[in-house]
Structures are given as structure tokens and as C-alpha cells.
Amino acid sequence: MTKAQRAENSPVGVDVLEGKSYFWCTCGKSLKQPFCDGSHKGTEFSPLLFKAEQSKKVFFCTCKQTKDQPLCDGSHNLK
């Protein structure tokens, strides 16, 4: 499996709405980080569905190295 491209070095906080679906970019190429814009087409990557269980602020990963996809786990701090 190809490693995703690092989009940024810090998470993006998003106020999600309960019941709404969000499509997290897994390739790192999207210009609409942290969400998918279709830039993965032609690659082995596909967006990851995140459905909000409650309305609250969550922090989506943009370094694409998190073990808790799609949420940030601090992996951007590791070298």
C-alpha cells in the first residue's frame, strides 16, 4: 500500500453535526482538507466515511499518519 501524502502538520477542527456524513481525504492530495475533493481518482486511495454521532467539534487529521482515522492522534508530532 502506498503511503498517503502529508497535507498539513496540524489537525483541523470542525464543528460536525449529528447524523451528517463527512468524507475524509485519505490520500492527502485534496485541496479541501481535511475532506475529499476527488483528487484520489486513479490511485488506490478512497475517502473514508465519518458519520457524526453527535454535534460537537472534532479534530480531523491532515498528516494522514493517524492510527485513529479520521481523527488526529498526535502522529504529526512524531518524526
PDB file of N, CA, C and O in Angstrom, chain B, residues numbered from 101:
ATOM      1  N   MET B 101       0.844  -1.194   0.000  1.00  0.00           N
ATOM      2  CA  MET B 101       0.000   0.000   0.000  1.00  0.00           C
ATOM      3  C   MET B 101       0.881   1.245   0.000  1.00  0.00           C
ATOM      4  O   MET B 101       1.850   1.333   0.753  1.00  0.00           O
ATOM      5  N   THR B 102       0.541   2.181  -0.831  1.00  0.00           N
ATOM      6  CA  THR B 102       1.246   3.452  -0.919  1.00  0.00           C
ATOM      7  C   THR B 102       0.930   4.307   0.298  1.00  0.00           C
ATOM      8  O   THR B 102      -0.200   4.315   0.786  1.00  0.00           O
ATOM      9  N   LYS B 103       1.935   5.027   0.784  1.00  0.00           N
ATOM     10  CA  LYS B 103       1.748   5.920   1.921  1.00  0.00           C
ATOM     11  C   LYS B 103       1.093   7.213   1.443  1.00  0.00           C
ATOM     12  O   LYS B 103       1.435   7.744   0.387  1.00  0.00           O
ATOM     13  N   ALA B 104       0.150   7.706   2.237  1.00  0.00           N
ATOM     14  CA  ALA B 104      -0.549   8.949   1.893  1.00  0.00           C
ATOM     15  C   ALA B 104       0.397  10.146   1.955  1.00  0.00           C
ATOM     16  O   ALA B 104       1.368  10.152   2.711  1.00  0.00           O
ATOM     17  N   GLN B 105       0.096  11.139   1.158  1.00  0.00           N
ATOM     18  CA  GLN B 105       0.851  12.397   1.158  1.00  0.00           C
ATOM     19  C   GLN B 105       0.447  13.220   2.370  1.00  0.00           C
ATOM     20  O   GLN B 105      -0.741  13.343   2.667  1.00  0.00           O
ATOM     21  N   ARG B 106       1.421  13.782   3.071  1.00  0.00           N
ATOM     22  CA  ARG B 106       1.137  14.649   4.213  1.00  0.00           C
ATOM     23  C   ARG B 106       0.590  15.964   3.682  1.00  0.00           C
ATOM     24  O   ARG B 106       1.271  16.657   2.926  1.00  0.00           O
ATOM     25  N   ALA B 107      -0.635  16.319   4.070  1.00  0.00           N
ATOM     26  CA  ALA B 107      -1.263  17.549   3.582  1.00  0.00           C
ATOM     27  C   ALA B 107      -0.835  18.742   4.436  1.00  0.00           C
ATOM     28  O   ALA B 107      -0.480  19.795   3.906  1.00  0.00           O
ATOM     29  N   GLU B 108      -0.869  18.573   5.755  1.00  0.00           N
ATOM     30  CA  GLU B 108      -0.501  19.632   6.687  1.00  0.00           C
ATOM     31  C   GLU B 108       0.125  18.988   7.919  1.00  0.00           C
ATOM     32  O   GLU B 108       0.203  17.763   8.009  1.00  0.00           O
ATOM     33  N   ASN B 109       0.570  19.810   8.869  1.00  0.00           N
ATOM     34  CA  ASN B 109       1.216  19.291  10.076  1.00  0.00           C
ATOM     35  C   ASN B 109       0.423  19.541  11.345  1.00  0.00           C
ATOM     36  O   ASN B 109       0.959  19.428  12.447  1.00  0.00           O
ATOM     37  N   SER B 110      -0.840  19.876  11.201  1.00  0.00           N
ATOM     38  CA  SER B 110      -1.682  20.066  12.380  1.00  0.00           C
ATOM     39  C   SER B 110      -3.113  19.695  12.022  1.00  0.00           C
ATOM     40  O   SER B 110      -3.508  19.771  10.859  1.00  0.00           O
ATOM     41  N   PRO B 111      -3.892  19.291  13.030  1.00  0.00           N
ATOM     42  CA  PRO B 111      -5.277  18.902  12.754  1.00  0.00           C
ATOM     43  C   PRO B 111      -6.147  20.110  12.414  1.00  0.00           C
ATOM     44  O   PRO B 111      -5.785  21.260  12.665  1.00  0.00           O
ATOM     45  N   VAL B 112      -7.305  19.806  11.832  1.00  0.00           N
ATOM     46  CA  VAL B 112      -8.285  20.840  11.508  1.00  0.00           C
ATOM     47  C   VAL B 112      -9.520  20.583  12.361  1.00  0.00           C
ATOM     48  O   VAL B 112     -10.121  19.511  12.292  1.00  0.00           O
ATOM     49  N   GLY B 113      -9.893  21.577  13.166  1.00  0.00           N
ATOM     50  CA  GLY B 113     -11.088  21.480  13.990  1.00  0.00           C
ATOM     51  C   GLY B 113     -12.327  21.799  13.176  1.00  0.00           C
ATOM     52  O   GLY B 113     -12.386  22.819  12.489  1.00  0.00           O
ATOM     53  N   VAL B 114     -13.316  20.921  13.258  1.00  0.00           N
ATOM     54  CA  VAL B 114     -14.558  21.092  12.506  1.00  0.00           C
ATOM     55  C   VAL B 114     -15.738  20.864  13.435  1.00  0.00           C
ATOM     56  O   VAL B 114     -15.769  19.874  14.166  1.00  0.00           O
ATOM     57  N   ASP B 115     -16.705  21.765  13.414  1.00  0.00           N
ATOM     58  CA  ASP B 115     -17.948  21.574  14.162  1.00  0.00           C
ATOM     59  C   ASP B 115     -18.841  20.671  13.321  1.00  0.00           C
ATOM     60  O   ASP B 115     -19.443  21.114  12.342  1.00  0.00           O
ATOM     61  N   VAL B 116     -18.921  19.393  13.714  1.00  0.00           N
ATOM     62  CA  VAL B 116     -19.731  18.439  12.959  1.00  0.00           C
ATOM     63  C   VAL B 116     -21.155  18.416  13.501  1.00  0.00           C
ATOM     64  O   VAL B 116     -21.396  18.760  14.658  1.00  0.00           O
ATOM     65  N   LEU B 117     -22.080  18.014  12.667  1.00  0.00           N
ATOM     66  CA  LEU B 117     -23.494  17.968  13.030  1.00  0.00           C
ATOM     67  C   LEU B 117     -23.955  16.520  13.163  1.00  0.00           C
ATOM     68  O   LEU B 117     -23.673  15.693  12.296  1.00  0.00           O
ATOM     69  N   GLU B 118     -24.647  16.223  14.223  1.00  0.00           N
ATOM     70  CA  GLU B 118     -25.142  14.878  14.489  1.00  0.00           C
ATOM     71  C   GLU B 118     -25.888  14.318  13.279  1.00  0.00           C
ATOM     72  O   GLU B 118     -26.767  14.976  12.722  1.00  0.00           O
ATOM     73  N   GLY B 119     -25.528  13.093  12.878  1.00  0.00           N
ATOM     74  CA  GLY B 119     -26.181  12.417  11.771  1.00  0.00           C
ATOM     75  C   GLY B 119     -25.647  12.755  10.396  1.00  0.00           C
ATOM     76  O   GLY B 119     -25.992  12.081   9.426  1.00  0.00           O
ATOM     77  N   LYS B 120     -24.808  13.789  10.281  1.00  0.00           N
ATOM     78  CA  LYS B 120     -24.271  14.184   8.982  1.00  0.00           C
ATOM     79  C   LYS B 120     -23.046  13.333   8.641  1.00  0.00           C
ATOM     80  O   LYS B 120     -22.262  12.966   9.516  1.00  0.00           O
ATOM     81  N   SER B 121     -22.903  13.030   7.359  1.00  0.00           N
ATOM     82  CA  SER B 121     -21.759  12.264   6.872  1.00  0.00           C
ATOM     83  C   SER B 121     -20.692  13.202   6.317  1.00  0.00           C
ATOM     84  O   SER B 121     -20.996  14.191   5.650  1.00  0.00           O
ATOM     85  N   TYR B 122     -19.434  12.869   6.606  1.00  0.00           N
ATOM     86  CA  TYR B 122     -18.277  13.627   6.136  1.00  0.00           C
ATOM     87  C   TYR B 122     -17.333  12.633   5.474  1.00  0.00           C
ATOM     88  O   TYR B 122     -17.183  11.510   5.953  1.00  0.00           O
ATOM     89  N   PHE B 123     -16.703  13.030   4.388  1.00  0.00           N
ATOM     90  CA  PHE B 123     -15.789  12.146   3.680  1.00  0.00           C
ATOM     91  C   PHE B 123     -14.370  12.680   3.809  1.00  0.00           C
ATOM     92  O   PHE B 123     -13.995  13.661   3.167  1.00  0.00           O
ATOM     93  N   TRP B 124     -13.585  12.008   4.659  1.00  0.00           N
ATOM     94  CA  TRP B 124     -12.219  12.410   4.987  1.00  0.00           C
ATOM     95  C   TRP B 124     -11.265  11.985   3.872  1.00  0.00           C
ATOM     96  O   TRP B 124     -11.329  10.855   3.389  1.00  0.00           O
ATOM     97  N   CYS B 125     -10.395  12.881   3.476  1.00  0.00           N
ATOM     98  CA  CYS B 125      -9.378  12.606   2.468  1.00  0.00           C
ATOM     99  C   CYS B 125      -8.336  11.648   3.047  1.00  0.00           C
ATOM    100  O   CYS B 125      -7.765  11.920   4.103  1.00  0.00           O
ATOM    101  N   THR B 126      -8.087  10.533   2.365  1.00  0.00           N
ATOM    102  CA  THR B 126      -7.075   9.579   2.814  1.00  0.00           C
ATOM    103  C   THR B 126      -5.772   9.695   2.028  1.00  0.00           C
ATOM    104  O   THR B 126      -4.739   9.192   2.470  1.00  0.00           O
ATOM    105  N   CYS B 127      -5.807  10.350   0.872  1.00  0.00           N
ATOM    106  CA  CYS B 127      -4.610  10.419   0.026  1.00  0.00           C
ATOM    107  C   CYS B 127      -3.706  11.611   0.362  1.00  0.00           C
ATOM    108  O   CYS B 127      -2.500  11.566   0.119  1.00  0.00           O
ATOM    109  N   GLY B 128      -4.285  12.666   0.915  1.00  0.00           N
ATOM    110  CA  GLY B 128      -3.527  13.869   1.241  1.00  0.00           C
ATOM    111  C   GLY B 128      -3.450  14.883   0.115  1.00  0.00           C
ATOM    112  O   GLY B 128      -2.849  15.944   0.284  1.00  0.00           O
ATOM    113  N   LYS B 129      -4.046  14.579  -1.031  1.00  0.00           N
ATOM    114  CA  LYS B 129      -3.940  15.467  -2.193  1.00  0.00           C
ATOM    115  C   LYS B 129      -5.087  16.464  -2.326  1.00  0.00           C
ATOM    116  O   LYS B 129      -4.994  17.405  -3.116  1.00  0.00           O
ATOM    117  N   SER B 130      -6.152  16.278  -1.577  1.00  0.00           N
ATOM    118  CA  SER B 130      -7.318  17.149  -1.682  1.00  0.00           C
ATOM    119  C   SER B 130      -6.961  18.598  -1.371  1.00  0.00           C
ATOM    120  O   SER B 130      -6.183  18.875  -0.458  1.00  0.00           O
ATOM    121  N   LEU B 131      -7.529  19.507  -2.131  1.00  0.00           N
ATOM    122  CA  LEU B 131      -7.344  20.933  -1.864  1.00  0.00           C
ATOM    123  C   LEU B 131      -8.370  21.438  -0.861  1.00  0.00           C
ATOM    124  O   LEU B 131      -8.352  22.613  -0.494  1.00  0.00           O
ATOM    125  N   LYS B 132      -9.266  20.558  -0.414  1.00  0.00           N
ATOM    126  CA  LYS B 132     -10.307  20.922   0.551  1.00  0.00           C
ATOM    127  C   LYS B 132     -10.080  20.188   1.869  1.00  0.00           C
ATOM    128  O   LYS B 132     -11.036  19.709   2.479  1.00  0.00           O
ATOM    129  N   GLN B 133      -8.845  20.095   2.311  1.00  0.00           N
ATOM    130  CA  GLN B 133      -8.501  19.387   3.545  1.00  0.00           C
ATOM    131  C   GLN B 133      -9.350  19.866   4.712  1.00  0.00           C
ATOM    132  O   GLN B 133      -9.592  21.065   4.849  1.00  0.00           O
ATOM    133  N   PRO B 134      -9.801  18.951   5.547  1.00  0.00           N
ATOM    134  CA  PRO B 134      -9.427  17.544   5.621  1.00  0.00           C
ATOM    135  C   PRO B 134     -10.344  16.636   4.804  1.00  0.00           C
ATOM    136  O   PRO B 134     -10.279  15.413   4.923  1.00  0.00           O
ATOM    137  N   PHE B 135     -11.193  17.233   3.978  1.00  0.00           N
ATOM    138  CA  PHE B 135     -12.190  16.453   3.265  1.00  0.00           C
ATOM    139  C   PHE B 135     -11.790  16.160   1.824  1.00  0.00           C
ATOM    140  O   PHE B 135     -10.939  16.834   1.244  1.00  0.00           O
ATOM    141  N   CYS B 136     -12.421  15.145   1.270  1.00  0.00           N
ATOM    142  CA  CYS B 136     -12.131  14.671  -0.079  1.00  0.00           C
ATOM    143  C   CYS B 136     -12.696  15.618  -1.139  1.00  0.00           C
ATOM    144  O   CYS B 136     -13.810  16.125  -1.012  1.00  0.00           O
ATOM    145  N   ASP B 137     -11.900  15.841  -2.184  1.00  0.00           N
ATOM    146  CA  ASP B 137     -12.388  16.605  -3.347  1.00  0.00           C
ATOM    147  C   ASP B 137     -12.260  15.788  -4.632  1.00  0.00           C
ATOM    148  O   ASP B 137     -12.432  16.319  -5.729  1.00  0.00           O
ATOM    149  N   GLY B 138     -11.957  14.488  -4.492  1.00  0.00           N
ATOM    150  CA  GLY B 138     -11.830  13.614  -5.649  1.00  0.00           C
ATOM    151  C   GLY B 138     -10.430  13.504  -6.214  1.00  0.00           C
ATOM    152  O   GLY B 138     -10.226  12.838  -7.229  1.00  0.00           O
ATOM    153  N   SER B 139      -9.458  14.146  -5.575  1.00  0.00           N
ATOM    154  CA  SER B 139      -8.082  14.129  -6.089  1.00  0.00           C
ATOM    155  C   SER B 139      -7.455  12.736  -6.092  1.00  0.00           C
ATOM    156  O   SER B 139      -6.434  12.521  -6.745  1.00  0.00           O
ATOM    157  N   HIS B 140      -8.042  11.808  -5.386  1.00  0.00           N
ATOM    158  CA  HIS B 140      -7.508  10.443  -5.308  1.00  0.00           C
ATOM    159  C   HIS B 140      -7.801   9.616  -6.561  1.00  0.00           C
ATOM    160  O   HIS B 140      -7.253   8.525  -6.718  1.00  0.00           O
ATOM    161  N   LYS B 141      -8.642  10.113  -7.440  1.00  0.00           N
ATOM    162  CA  LYS B 141      -9.041   9.327  -8.616  1.00  0.00           C
ATOM    163  C   LYS B 141      -7.817   8.831  -9.380  1.00  0.00           C
ATOM    164  O   LYS B 141      -6.885   9.587  -9.656  1.00  0.00           O
ATOM    165  N   GLY B 142      -7.843   7.546  -9.714  1.00  0.00           N
ATOM    166  CA  GLY B 142      -6.725   6.938 -10.413  1.00  0.00           C
ATOM    167  C   GLY B 142      -5.662   6.383  -9.481  1.00  0.00           C
ATOM    168  O   GLY B 142      -4.626   5.905  -9.943  1.00  0.00           O
ATOM    169  N   THR B 143      -5.900   6.440  -8.172  1.00  0.00           N
ATOM    170  CA  THR B 143      -4.959   5.900  -7.189  1.00  0.00           C
ATOM    171  C   THR B 143      -5.656   4.779  -6.414  1.00  0.00           C
ATOM    172  O   THR B 143      -6.825   4.479  -6.653  1.00  0.00           O
ATOM    173  N   GLU B 144      -4.930   4.174  -5.497  1.00  0.00           N
ATOM    174  CA  GLU B 144      -5.514   3.126  -4.666  1.00  0.00           C
ATOM    175  C   GLU B 144      -6.285   3.683  -3.469  1.00  0.00           C
ATOM    176  O   GLU B 144      -6.855   2.914  -2.696  1.00  0.00           O
ATOM    177  N   PHE B 145      -6.313   4.992  -3.307  1.00  0.00           N
ATOM    178  CA  PHE B 145      -6.983   5.627  -2.180  1.00  0.00           C
ATOM    179  C   PHE B 145      -8.458   5.866  -2.463  1.00  0.00           C
ATOM    180  O   PHE B 145      -8.872   6.008  -3.614  1.00  0.00           O
ATOM    181  N   SER B 146      -9.238   5.908  -1.397  1.00  0.00           N
ATOM    182  CA  SER B 146     -10.643   6.301  -1.476  1.00  0.00           C
ATOM    183  C   SER B 146     -10.990   7.015  -0.180  1.00  0.00           C
ATOM    184  O   SER B 146     -10.355   6.758   0.843  1.00  0.00           O
ATOM    185  N   PRO B 147     -11.977   7.903  -0.189  1.00  0.00           N
ATOM    186  CA  PRO B 147     -12.315   8.655   1.016  1.00  0.00           C
ATOM    187  C   PRO B 147     -12.867   7.741   2.110  1.00  0.00           C
ATOM    188  O   PRO B 147     -13.401   6.667   1.832  1.00  0.00           O
ATOM    189  N   LEU B 148     -12.730   8.183   3.339  1.00  0.00           N
ATOM    190  CA  LEU B 148     -13.231   7.449   4.495  1.00  0.00           C
ATOM    191  C   LEU B 148     -14.465   8.163   5.031  1.00  0.00           C
ATOM    192  O   LEU B 148     -14.425   9.357   5.327  1.00  0.00           O
ATOM    193  N   LEU B 149     -15.551   7.427   5.150  1.00  0.00           N
ATOM    194  CA  LEU B 149     -16.797   7.982   5.669  1.00  0.00           C
ATOM    195  C   LEU B 149     -16.704   8.168   7.181  1.00  0.00           C
ATOM    196  O   LEU B 149     -16.331   7.247   7.907  1.00  0.00           O
ATOM    197  N   PHE B 150     -17.046   9.367   7.645  1.00  0.00           N
ATOM    198  CA  PHE B 150     -17.171   9.658   9.077  1.00  0.00           C
ATOM    199  C   PHE B 150     -18.588  10.172   9.278  1.00  0.00           C
ATOM    200  O   PHE B 150     -18.969  11.192   8.703  1.00  0.00           O
ATOM    201  N   LYS B 151     -19.368   9.469  10.092  1.00  0.00           N
ATOM    202  CA  LYS B 151     -20.731   9.912  10.387  1.00  0.00           C
ATOM    203  C   LYS B 151     -20.755  10.408  11.825  1.00  0.00           C
ATOM    204  O   LYS B 151     -20.455   9.653  12.749  1.00  0.00           O
ATOM    205  N   ALA B 152     -21.105  11.656  12.014  1.00  0.00           N
ATOM    206  CA  ALA B 152     -21.101  12.269  13.336  1.00  0.00           C
ATOM    207  C   ALA B 152     -22.203  11.675  14.214  1.00  0.00           C
ATOM    208  O   ALA B 152     -23.379  11.690  13.849  1.00  0.00           O
ATOM    209  N   GLU B 153     -21.809  11.157  15.363  1.00  0.00           N
ATOM    210  CA  GLU B 153     -22.770  10.580  16.306  1.00  0.00           C
ATOM    211  C   GLU B 153     -23.418  11.652  17.167  1.00  0.00           C
ATOM    212  O   GLU B 153     -24.492  11.442  17.732  1.00  0.00           O
ATOM    213  N   GLN B 154     -22.755  12.809  17.264  1.00  0.00           N
ATOM    214  CA  GLN B 154     -23.313  13.942  17.998  1.00  0.00           C
ATOM    215  C   GLN B 154     -22.722  15.228  17.434  1.00  0.00           C
ATOM    216  O   GLN B 154     -21.670  15.214  16.795  1.00  0.00           O
ATOM    217  N   SER B 155     -23.404  16.326  17.677  1.00  0.00           N
ATOM    218  CA  SER B 155     -22.905  17.625  17.237  1.00  0.00           C
ATOM    219  C   SER B 155     -21.845  18.084  18.220  1.00  0.00           C
ATOM    220  O   SER B 155     -22.115  18.231  19.412  1.00  0.00           O
ATOM    221  N   LYS B 156     -20.632  18.311  17.718  1.00  0.00           N
ATOM    222  CA  LYS B 156     -19.520  18.757  18.558  1.00  0.00           C
ATOM    223  C   LYS B 156     -18.339  19.098  17.668  1.00  0.00           C
ATOM    224  O   LYS B 156     -18.386  18.861  16.461  1.00  0.00           O
ATOM    225  N   LYS B 157     -17.286  19.647  18.242  1.00  0.00           N
ATOM    226  CA  LYS B 157     -16.066  19.932  17.492  1.00  0.00           C
ATOM    227  C   LYS B 157     -15.173  18.700  17.557  1.00  0.00           C
ATOM    228  O   LYS B 157     -14.908  18.163  18.632  1.00  0.00           O
ATOM    229  N   VAL B 158     -14.714  18.261  16.384  1.00  0.00           N
ATOM    230  CA  VAL B 158     -13.748  17.170  16.304  1.00  0.00           C
ATOM    231  C   VAL B 158     -12.541  17.665  15.516  1.00  0.00           C
ATOM    232  O   VAL B 158     -12.632  18.621  14.746  1.00  0.00           O
ATOM    233  N   PHE B 159     -11.418  17.002  15.723  1.00  0.00           N
ATOM    234  CA  PHE B 159     -10.182  17.405  15.067  1.00  0.00           C
ATOM    235  C   PHE B 159      -9.753  16.330  14.076  1.00  0.00           C
ATOM    236  O   PHE B 159      -9.308  15.247  14.455  1.00  0.00           O
ATOM    237  N   PHE B 160      -9.902  16.665  12.784  1.00  0.00           N
ATOM    238  CA  PHE B 160      -9.553  15.741  11.723  1.00  0.00           C
ATOM    239  C   PHE B 160      -8.053  15.817  11.427  1.00  0.00           C
ATOM    240  O   PHE B 160      -7.462  16.896  11.411  1.00  0.00           O
ATOM    241  N   CYS B 161      -7.463  14.663  11.196  1.00  0.00           N
ATOM    242  CA  CYS B 161      -6.039  14.546  10.867  1.00  0.00           C
ATOM    243  C   CYS B 161      -5.768  15.088   9.471  1.00  0.00           C
ATOM    244  O   CYS B 161      -6.560  14.869   8.554  1.00  0.00           O
ATOM    245  N   THR B 162      -4.652  15.795   9.306  1.00  0.00           N
ATOM    246  CA  THR B 162      -4.226  16.216   7.972  1.00  0.00           C
ATOM    247  C   THR B 162      -2.842  15.677   7.613  1.00  0.00           C
ATOM    248  O   THR B 162      -2.411  15.796   6.466  1.00  0.00           O
ATOM    249  N   CYS B 163      -2.135  15.079   8.593  1.00  0.00           N
ATOM    250  CA  CYS B 163      -0.832  14.484   8.265  1.00  0.00           C
ATOM    251  C   CYS B 163      -1.006  13.094   7.660  1.00  0.00           C
ATOM    252  O   CYS B 163      -0.078  12.548   7.063  1.00  0.00           O
ATOM    253  N   LYS B 164      -2.203  12.524   7.821  1.00  0.00           N
ATOM    254  CA  LYS B 164      -2.601  11.227   7.246  1.00  0.00           C
ATOM    255  C   LYS B 164      -1.873  10.039   7.864  1.00  0.00           C
ATOM    256  O   LYS B 164      -1.902   8.942   7.306  1.00  0.00           O
ATOM    257  N   GLN B 165      -1.212  10.241   9.023  1.00  0.00           N
ATOM    258  CA  GLN B 165      -0.490   9.159   9.678  1.00  0.00           C
ATOM    259  C   GLN B 165      -1.196   8.657  10.935  1.00  0.00           C
ATOM    260  O   GLN B 165      -0.691   7.753  11.602  1.00  0.00           O
ATOM    261  N   THR B 166      -2.351   9.225  11.268  1.00  0.00           N
ATOM    262  CA  THR B 166      -3.074   8.851  12.475  1.00  0.00           C
ATOM    263  C   THR B 166      -3.445   7.369  12.484  1.00  0.00           C
ATOM    264  O   THR B 166      -3.715   6.776  11.440  1.00  0.00           O
ATOM    265  N   LYS B 167      -3.453   6.795  13.660  1.00  0.00           N
ATOM    266  CA  LYS B 167      -3.909   5.409  13.836  1.00  0.00           C
ATOM    267  C   LYS B 167      -5.400   5.404  14.182  1.00  0.00           C
ATOM    268  O   LYS B 167      -6.012   4.339  14.276  1.00  0.00           O
ATOM    269  N   ASP B 168      -5.991   6.602  14.374  1.00  0.00           N
ATOM    270  CA  ASP B 168      -7.392   6.764  14.759  1.00  0.00           C
ATOM    271  C   ASP B 168      -8.168   7.460  13.640  1.00  0.00           C
ATOM    272  O   ASP B 168      -8.910   8.410  13.891  1.00  0.00           O
ATOM    273  N   GLN B 169      -7.996   6.986  12.411  1.00  0.00           N
ATOM    274  CA  GLN B 169      -8.618   7.646  11.258  1.00  0.00           C
ATOM    275  C   GLN B 169     -10.111   7.827  11.442  1.00  0.00           C
ATOM    276  O   GLN B 169     -10.787   6.889  11.866  1.00  0.00           O
ATOM    277  N   PRO B 170     -10.644   8.981  11.144  1.00  0.00           N
ATOM    278  CA  PRO B 170     -10.018  10.142  10.518  1.00  0.00           C
ATOM    279  C   PRO B 170      -9.552  11.204  11.522  1.00  0.00           C
ATOM    280  O   PRO B 170      -9.141  12.295  11.128  1.00  0.00           O
ATOM    281  N   LEU B 171      -9.617  10.883  12.808  1.00  0.00           N
ATOM    282  CA  LEU B 171      -9.328  11.873  13.834  1.00  0.00           C
ATOM    283  C   LEU B 171      -7.842  11.927  14.180  1.00  0.00           C
ATOM    284  O   LEU B 171      -7.138  10.921  14.091  1.00  0.00           O
ATOM    285  N   CYS B 172      -7.379  13.093  14.569  1.00  0.00           N
ATOM    286  CA  CYS B 172      -5.987  13.297  14.939  1.00  0.00           C
ATOM    287  C   CYS B 172      -5.646  12.531  16.221  1.00  0.00           C
ATOM    288  O   CYS B 172      -6.400  12.556  17.193  1.00  0.00           O
ATOM    289  N   ASP B 173      -4.492  11.848  16.202  1.00  0.00           N
ATOM    290  CA  ASP B 173      -3.995  11.187  17.406  1.00  0.00           C
ATOM    291  C   ASP B 173      -2.622  11.725  17.822  1.00  0.00           C
ATOM    292  O   ASP B 173      -1.961  11.152  18.688  1.00  0.00           O
ATOM    293  N   GLY B 174      -2.203  12.826  17.201  1.00  0.00           N
ATOM    294  CA  GLY B 174      -0.922  13.444  17.536  1.00  0.00           C
ATOM    295  C   GLY B 174       0.254  12.915  16.711  1.00  0.00           C
ATOM    296  O   GLY B 174       1.399  13.286  16.972  1.00  0.00           O
ATOM    297  N   SER B 175      -0.005  12.066  15.735  1.00  0.00           N
ATOM    298  CA  SER B 175       1.071  11.497  14.909  1.00  0.00           C
ATOM    299  C   SER B 175       1.893  12.563  14.194  1.00  0.00           C
ATOM    300  O   SER B 175       3.056  12.326  13.870  1.00  0.00           O
ATOM    301  N   HIS B 176       1.308  13.733  13.942  1.00  0.00           N
ATOM    302  CA  HIS B 176       2.043  14.800  13.253  1.00  0.00           C
ATOM    303  C   HIS B 176       3.226  15.295  14.086  1.00  0.00           C
ATOM    304  O   HIS B 176       4.119  15.955  13.554  1.00  0.00           O
ATOM    305  N   ASN B 177       3.243  14.985  15.382  1.00  0.00           N
ATOM    306  CA  ASN B 177       4.335  15.399  16.257  1.00  0.00           C
ATOM    307  C   ASN B 177       5.506  14.428  16.208  1.00  0.00           C
ATOM    308  O   ASN B 177       6.584  14.745  16.711  1.00  0.00           O
ATOM    309  N   LEU B 178       5.320  13.251  15.612  1.00  0.00           N
ATOM    310  CA  LEU B 178       6.375  12.248  15.520  1.00  0.00           C
ATOM    311  C   LEU B 178       7.199  12.473  14.273  1.00  0.00           C
ATOM    312  O   LEU B 178       6.665  12.847  13.229  1.00  0.00           O
ATOM    313  N   LYS B 179       8.447  12.255  14.371  1.00  0.00           N
ATOM    314  CA  LYS B 179       9.346  12.443  13.196  1.00  0.00           C
ATOM    315  C   LYS B 179       9.570  11.132  12.504  1.00  0.00           C
ATOM    316  O   LYS B 179      10.287  11.076  11.505  1.00  0.00           O
TER     317      LYS B 179
END
